Amino acid sequence: MGALARAGGHRRGRDPRDHDGSGPGGERCLGPLPLRGRRAPGAGVAGRRAPDPHHRHHARADRRVRADLVLAERWQVARYLAQSTTATWDASKPPASPDRRTAVVVGTGAMGAAIAGTLATLGYRVVGLSRTGRPARAFDAVLPLAQAFDATSPEPTTSRAPSPTEQVFDTAQADVLVLALPHTPQTDGLITPRLLRAFERVHLVNIGRGSAVRTATLLDALDSGRVRHATLDVVEREPLEASSPLWRRPDVTITPHVSGLTLPSDVVAGLDAALTAIRAGARPESAVARDRGY
């Protein structure tokens, strides 16, 4: 069953202070930042491993995250495409609107906020899970990930009644689980078998980094039915080798890391915004957090 966790409701809409996992860090927007601290595509940080450029640099591009990653599974697009190639007219088991209207997004930064907005337009109540649980306006509620899924606590349960200050977050009622995480030592393998066991027939969508969930963990969750379908724009090892069992599963959809493409216009706009912030003595939203690696 689902987990109990405390959450507050938050007004939707982009807030430049929203941060966790990948968004601009409100508490760190202090003082000027030298140009060498600003990230460009693929740039590294001196004396450190290369930070993950996928998240804040893609903030503008990720506003184009499309509903099709969710809708394609809901409307059985793969099934009907296969029927089209064989001239098969099969109206049995037509698509239906989901009876569960909660979506969970792990990572509430720029990418997570973008997909949260998309999910909201589809009628979902969107719960964000982040490192801090800091409120973010794109979400109906945000919970600290450790509070929702503490590896040292018992299995998630709804056996006790919540206190008046708690809001029940029932993972069993989640229809969609989106991973929008950067690659850091902290997020490597973060989506564990135990975490996935809290869900029931959820549609898992990974638009962040493939390292967040091990392939073996995902396959086990698919086999057990905890994950009914996996839509993967990223995988643990890219490009995905032809021998991977993920290619041969009807309950897996693979796209080749294209969900948040950065256009030249995005780069120009991002550099312009960073330079404007630096000239104003502010920290750009695209600045690297050296201690976090992105």
C-alpha positions as CSV (number, residue, x, y, z in Angstrom):
1,M,0.0,0.0,0.0
2,G,1.0,3.6,0.0
3,A,3.2,5.6,2.2
4,L,2.2,8.2,4.8
5,A,4.0,11.5,4.5
6,R,3.4,15.2,5.4
7,A,2.7,17.5,2.6
8,G,1.4,21.0,2.0
9,G,-0.6,22.3,-1.0
10,H,1.2,24.9,-3.1
11,R,0.1,27.3,-5.8
12,R,1.1,26.3,-9.3
13,G,3.3,28.4,-11.5
14,R,7.0,28.9,-12.0
15,D,8.9,30.4,-9.1
16,P,12.6,31.2,-9.7
17,R,13.2,30.2,-6.1
18,D,12.0,26.6,-6.6
19,H,14.8,24.1,-6.3
20,D,15.6,20.6,-5.7
21,G,17.5,18.0,-7.8
22,S,17.8,20.3,-10.7
23,G,16.2,23.7,-10.4
24,P,17.7,27.1,-9.5
25,G,18.7,27.2,-5.8
26,G,17.0,30.0,-4.0
27,E,19.3,30.0,-0.9
28,R,22.4,30.1,-3.1
29,C,21.4,33.1,-5.2
30,L,23.8,35.4,-3.4
31,G,26.5,37.6,-4.8
32,P,28.2,37.9,-8.2
33,L,29.4,34.8,-10.0
34,P,32.5,34.9,-12.2
35,L,32.0,33.8,-15.8
36,R,34.1,30.7,-15.3
37,G,31.5,29.4,-12.8
38,R,28.8,29.4,-15.4
39,R,28.0,26.2,-17.2
40,A,27.9,25.7,-20.9
41,P,26.9,22.5,-22.6
42,G,29.2,19.7,-21.5
43,A,31.4,22.0,-19.5
44,G,33.1,20.8,-16.3
45,V,34.0,22.4,-13.0
46,A,37.7,22.7,-12.3
47,G,39.0,20.1,-9.8
48,R,35.7,18.2,-10.0
49,R,34.0,15.6,-12.2
50,A,32.0,17.2,-15.0
51,P,28.6,18.3,-13.7
52,D,25.4,17.1,-15.2
53,P,24.5,19.6,-17.9
54,H,21.1,18.1,-18.6
55,H,19.0,19.8,-16.1
56,R,19.4,23.6,-15.5
57,H,20.9,24.2,-18.9
58,H,17.8,22.5,-20.4
59,A,15.3,24.5,-18.3
60,R,14.0,26.4,-21.3
61,A,14.0,23.4,-23.6
62,D,12.2,21.3,-21.0
63,R,9.2,23.6,-21.0
64,R,8.4,21.8,-24.2
65,V,8.2,18.4,-22.5
66,R,5.2,16.9,-24.2
67,A,2.2,15.0,-23.0
68,D,2.8,12.3,-25.6
69,L,5.1,10.3,-23.3
70,V,2.2,9.8,-21.0
71,L,-0.6,9.8,-23.5
72,A,1.1,7.3,-25.9
73,E,0.8,4.6,-23.1
74,R,-2.7,5.6,-22.1
75,W,-4.0,5.5,-25.6
76,Q,-2.1,2.3,-26.6
77,V,-0.3,4.0,-29.5
78,A,2.2,1.1,-29.9
79,R,-0.6,-1.4,-30.1
80,Y,-2.5,0.5,-32.8
81,L,0.7,1.1,-34.8
82,A,1.3,-2.6,-34.8
83,Q,-2.2,-3.3,-35.9
84,S,-1.8,-0.8,-38.7
85,T,1.1,-2.7,-40.2
86,T,-1.0,-5.9,-40.4
87,A,-4.3,-4.3,-41.4
88,T,-5.9,-5.5,-38.2
89,W,-9.1,-3.8,-37.0
90,D,-9.4,-4.7,-33.3
91,A,-11.7,-2.5,-31.2
92,S,-11.5,-4.7,-28.2
93,K,-10.1,-3.3,-24.9
94,P,-10.2,0.3,-26.1
95,P,-8.3,3.0,-24.2
96,A,-9.9,4.4,-21.1
97,S,-9.2,7.4,-18.9
98,P,-7.3,6.3,-15.8
99,D,-9.2,5.8,-12.6
100,R,-6.2,7.1,-10.6
101,R,-5.5,10.8,-10.8
102,T,-2.3,11.2,-8.9
103,A,1.1,11.6,-10.6
104,V,4.4,11.5,-8.7
105,V,7.5,13.4,-10.0
106,V,10.8,12.6,-8.4
107,G,12.9,15.8,-8.8
108,T,11.2,19.2,-8.5
109,G,13.7,21.4,-10.4
110,A,13.3,22.9,-13.9
111,M,12.7,19.6,-15.6
112,G,10.4,18.2,-12.9
113,A,8.4,21.5,-12.8
114,A,8.0,21.3,-16.6
115,I,6.6,17.8,-16.6
116,A,4.4,18.7,-13.6
117,G,2.7,21.4,-15.6
118,T,2.2,19.0,-18.4
119,L,0.6,16.4,-16.1
120,A,-1.6,19.0,-14.5
121,T,-3.1,19.8,-17.9
122,L,-4.0,16.1,-18.2
123,G,-6.0,16.3,-15.0
124,Y,-3.5,14.8,-12.6
125,R,-2.9,15.9,-9.0
126,V,0.9,16.2,-9.0
127,V,3.0,15.3,-6.0
128,G,6.7,16.1,-6.1
129,L,9.4,14.2,-4.2
130,S,12.6,16.1,-3.6
131,R,15.7,16.1,-1.4
132,T,14.4,18.9,0.9
133,G,10.6,18.8,0.4
134,R,10.7,22.6,-0.2
135,P,7.5,23.9,-1.7
136,A,7.5,24.3,-5.5
137,R,4.7,26.2,-7.2
138,A,4.3,23.7,-10.1
139,F,3.2,21.0,-7.7
140,D,0.1,20.4,-5.7
141,A,2.3,19.1,-2.9
142,V,6.0,18.4,-2.3
143,L,7.4,15.8,0.1
144,P,11.0,15.0,1.2
145,L,12.0,11.8,-0.6
146,A,13.6,10.4,2.6
147,Q,10.4,11.0,4.5
148,A,8.3,9.2,1.9
149,F,10.7,6.4,1.3
150,D,13.2,6.1,4.1
151,A,15.4,3.0,3.5
152,T,15.8,2.5,7.2
153,S,12.0,2.6,8.0
154,P,9.5,-0.2,7.7
155,E,7.8,-0.9,4.4
156,P,5.3,1.9,3.4
157,T,2.0,1.3,5.0
158,T,-1.4,2.9,5.6
159,S,-2.1,0.7,8.7
160,R,-2.1,3.7,11.0
161,A,-4.4,6.7,10.8
162,P,-2.7,10.0,9.9
163,S,-2.6,12.8,12.4
164,P,-4.5,16.0,11.6
165,T,-1.2,17.6,10.4
166,E,-0.5,14.8,7.9
167,Q,-1.8,14.3,4.4
168,V,-2.0,10.7,3.2
169,F,0.2,10.1,0.2
170,D,-1.0,6.8,-1.1
171,T,1.5,5.5,-3.7
172,A,-0.9,2.8,-4.6
173,Q,-3.2,5.5,-6.1
174,A,-0.4,6.9,-8.3
175,D,-1.0,6.3,-12.0
176,V,2.3,7.9,-13.3
177,L,5.7,8.0,-11.7
178,V,8.2,10.4,-13.5
179,L,11.9,10.5,-12.8
180,A,13.4,13.9,-13.5
181,L,16.7,13.6,-11.7
182,P,20.3,14.6,-12.5
183,H,23.2,12.2,-12.3
184,T,25.0,12.6,-9.0
185,P,26.4,10.1,-6.4
186,Q,23.2,10.7,-4.4
187,T,20.8,9.9,-7.2
188,D,22.8,6.9,-8.6
189,G,20.5,3.9,-8.1
190,L,18.1,6.1,-6.0
191,I,15.0,4.3,-7.3
192,T,15.4,1.0,-5.4
193,P,13.3,-2.2,-5.5
194,R,11.9,-1.2,-2.2
195,L,10.7,2.1,-3.5
196,L,9.0,0.6,-6.5
197,R,7.3,-2.0,-4.3
198,A,5.2,0.8,-2.8
199,F,3.5,1.4,-6.2
200,E,0.9,-0.7,-8.0
201,R,0.8,-0.9,-11.7
202,V,2.3,2.5,-12.2
203,H,3.5,4.0,-15.5
204,L,7.2,4.8,-15.0
205,V,8.6,7.6,-17.2
206,N,12.3,8.4,-17.0
207,I,13.3,11.7,-18.6
208,G,16.2,12.5,-16.3
209,R,19.2,10.2,-16.1
210,G,19.3,6.4,-16.6
211,S,21.5,5.9,-13.6
212,A,18.6,6.7,-11.3
213,V,17.2,3.2,-11.7
214,R,19.1,0.0,-12.4
215,T,17.9,-2.0,-15.4
216,A,17.6,-5.2,-13.3
217,T,15.5,-3.3,-10.8
218,L,13.2,-2.0,-13.5
219,L,12.8,-5.5,-15.1
220,D,11.9,-7.0,-11.7
221,A,9.3,-4.2,-11.2
222,L,7.8,-4.9,-14.6
223,D,7.7,-8.7,-14.0
224,S,6.0,-8.2,-10.7
225,G,3.4,-5.8,-12.1
226,R,4.5,-2.9,-9.8
227,V,5.3,-1.0,-13.0
228,R,2.8,-1.7,-15.8
229,H,4.8,0.1,-18.4
230,A,8.1,1.9,-18.6
231,T,8.7,4.8,-21.0
232,L,12.4,5.4,-21.0
233,D,14.1,8.4,-22.7
234,V,17.2,7.5,-20.8
235,V,18.7,4.2,-19.8
236,E,21.5,3.0,-17.5
237,R,24.0,2.6,-20.4
238,E,23.6,4.6,-23.6
239,P,23.2,3.9,-26.4
240,L,21.1,0.9,-25.3
241,E,22.8,-2.2,-26.6
242,A,20.9,-4.4,-29.1
243,S,21.0,-7.3,-26.7
244,S,19.2,-5.6,-23.9
245,P,15.9,-7.3,-22.9
246,L,14.3,-3.8,-22.7
247,W,14.1,-3.8,-26.6
248,R,12.0,-6.9,-26.6
249,R,9.4,-6.1,-24.0
250,P,5.9,-4.9,-25.1
251,D,5.6,-3.1,-21.8
252,V,8.7,-0.9,-22.5
253,T,8.9,2.1,-24.8
254,I,12.4,3.4,-25.7
255,T,13.2,6.9,-27.1
256,P,16.8,7.8,-27.7
257,H,17.3,10.6,-25.2
258,V,15.3,13.2,-27.1
259,S,12.7,14.4,-24.6
260,G,14.4,17.7,-23.8
261,L,16.4,18.8,-26.8
262,T,18.3,22.1,-26.5
263,L,17.9,24.3,-29.6
264,P,20.5,26.9,-30.5
265,S,17.9,29.6,-29.6
266,D,17.8,28.0,-26.1
267,V,21.6,28.3,-25.7
268,V,21.6,31.9,-26.8
269,A,18.7,32.8,-24.5
270,G,20.4,31.0,-21.6
271,L,23.7,32.7,-22.1
272,D,22.0,36.1,-22.4
273,A,20.1,35.5,-19.1
274,A,23.2,34.4,-17.3
275,L,25.2,37.4,-18.5
276,T,22.4,39.8,-17.5
277,A,22.3,38.2,-14.0
278,I,26.1,38.5,-13.6
279,R,26.0,42.2,-14.7
280,A,23.3,42.8,-12.1
281,G,25.5,41.1,-9.4
282,A,23.2,38.1,-9.1
283,R,23.8,34.4,-9.5
284,P,22.5,33.0,-12.8
285,E,19.9,30.2,-12.6
286,S,22.2,28.1,-14.7
287,A,25.1,28.4,-12.3
288,V,26.8,25.2,-11.2
289,A,26.4,24.0,-7.6
290,R,30.0,22.7,-7.1
291,D,29.1,20.7,-4.0
292,R,26.2,18.9,-5.8
293,G,27.8,18.4,-9.2
294,Y,25.1,20.0,-11.4
